[in-house]
Amino acid sequence: MPDLASALDSAAAWPESTVLAAENGVGADAQVVSARPNGGILAGSLTTAVGLEDGVIHRHSTGGIGLATVRSGAQGSFEAVTAESVATAFRAGGLGAAMLADPQSMRWSKLLANLVGNATSAILDMDPADVYADPQLFSIERRQLREALAVMRRSGLVVCRLPGADVRGLALAVRLPARLMRPILRRVVAAGRGGKSPSLRLAVRSGGPTEVDWLQGGVATAAHALGGRAPVNERLATIVRECSADPGRAAWFRGRPDRLLDALD
């Protein structure tokens, strides 16, 4: 994630403490493990849309947080915090929390939800609902999800249920004919964001760093490590990077699905 390095620097003063890494995408856990060789590490996947306004965190949709242990802290250590205790604290604060056995299956399951209506919306500066209303743009969405699921299968990962986001249905829907799948995903898009713009779209608009390297870029990297490719995810990641870095490139694609379709051919 763009802010992960600075967060790890801040936590370096407490090398034995257990940390909770609650980020989107895949690939960041390895960075946390490398930076913190001694303390416990918990993975968290947030499934509720939130936003920061005037210094206050606002919750825009229902959902919760999935938690999984990447590495346990030292037994008997005062600083060893368990995933169970963190889940209890979240529940006490009103946020649903569930324990999951495999952190990577959890990460990739959340990734599926993060891919939906994100990169296409950012590149075209269009609402996700409008993306899914276009059959050709929907085809892009479907292809990127299928590539991600293919990587999961080859990696031996299982699509799992997350609090407030049972993406197992999404994984099943991807196998359906397009005419049946599109209405299902349109409902998923409408319900999942609580009116909040996708993260990549907000980042591209601001010209700041994006998390695309851990989303579509993460799929492409993992596919390559397995000796394959995820061409749609790879190309989407490249274009998002270009649009974020170059306002002229962003303007070229804005509101022009035809140009995105040409770029993916």
C-alpha positions, -999 to +999 in steps of 0.1 A: +000+000+000+012+036-006+014+043+032+027+009+043+064+019+044+058+049+066+035+029+089+063+002+093+088+030+101+065+043+128+060+008+143+098+001+143+101+016+178+081-015+191+098-044+174+083-071+196+047-058+195+020-075+175+008-054+146-025-055+126-020-050+089-054-040+076-049-032+039-064-040+006-048-061-021-021-088-020+016-089-015+019-065+014+020-091+041+054-103+029+067-067+033+054-066+069+070-100+077+103-089+063+103-056+082+092-072+115+111-104+121+102-108+158+067-095+167+034-111+159+015-101+127-022-101+122-038-096+088-071-077+085-095-072+056-121-045+061-153-050+043-171-018+052-167+014+032-152+042+053-141+077+047-122+104+066-140+138+068-128+166+090-107+143+110-136+119+117-139+084+103-173+078+089-188+044+080-206+044+047-218+008+045-224-023+065-197-049+068-170-057+092-134-070+094-119-104+087-089-113+109-062-140+104-029-147+120+002-144+098+026-150+126+019-154+163+037-133+189+060-149+215+041-171+240+036-154+273+048-120+260+029-090+273+030-076+238+016-107+221-019-098+211-041-126+197-065-123+167-093-134+191-087-105+214-086-080+186-119-095+172-135-091+206-124-055+208-138-047+174-171-064+182-173-044+215-170-012+193-199-022+171-179-036+141-185-072+131-153-093+132-147-129+120-117-151+124-103-168+093-078-197+092-058-187+061-046-151+057-038-154+020-073-169+012-087-140+031-066-114+013-074-128-021-111-131-013-112-094-004-092-086-035-120-100-056-144-074-041-118-046-045-114-054-082-150-048-090-157-014-106-124+000-094-098+004-121-123+009-149-140+036-129-107+053-122-095+053-158-128+065-173-138+087-143-172+070-144-194+057-117-192+019-113-229+016-120-224+032-154-194+009-160-217-021-154-244-007-176-221-010-206-218-046-219-183-041-233-170-025-201-186-053-181-166-078-202-134-062-189-146-065-154-155-102-159-121-110-175-101-094-147-121-114-121-116-146-140-079-140-141-078-134-104-097-166-097-074-186-120-044-174-099-062-184-067-069-219-080-033-224-091-021-212-057-044-235-038-064-207-022-100-209-013-126-181-018-140-175+017-168-157+034-159-123+049-180-103+074-207-086+054-192-097+021-197-132+010-176-131-022-182-169-027-213-158-046-192-134-067-168-162-076-198-184-086-214-156-106-182-152-127-188-186-142-223-177-154-231-165-189-226-127-192-263-120-196-270-137-162-239-124-144-242-087-152-274-081-132-259-098-102-228-078-103-247-045-108-265-052-075-231-060-058-217-027-070-247-007-059-247-022-024-211-025-017-197+011-017-224+030+002-222+058-023-184+062-019-163+065-050-138+036-056-104+040-041-085+041-074-108+067-088-102+090-058-065+085-061-063+092-098-084+124-094-060+137-067-029+127-087-016+109-056-002+074-052-027+045-058-030+010-045-032-005-079+001-023-075-015-044-048-048-049-067-047-055-104-009-052-102-009-079-075-029-103-097-004-097-126+026-102-104+012-134-088+003-148-122+038-142-135+053-159-105+033-190-114+046-189-149+015-174-165-001-140-172-031-120-163-031-096-193-063-076-184-052-069-149-017-061-161-029-036-186-054-020-163-027-015-137-004+001-162-031+025-174-041+035-138-004+043-131-002+064-162-034+083-154-023+090-118+010+103-129-001+123-160-032+145-160-031+145-198-033+108-199-062+108-175-080+134-196-075+112-227-094+083-212-120+103-192-155+094-204-141+074-234-148+037-230-138+032-267-102+043-259-100+019-230-113-009-251-087-001-278-060+000-252-069-035-240-070-051-275 
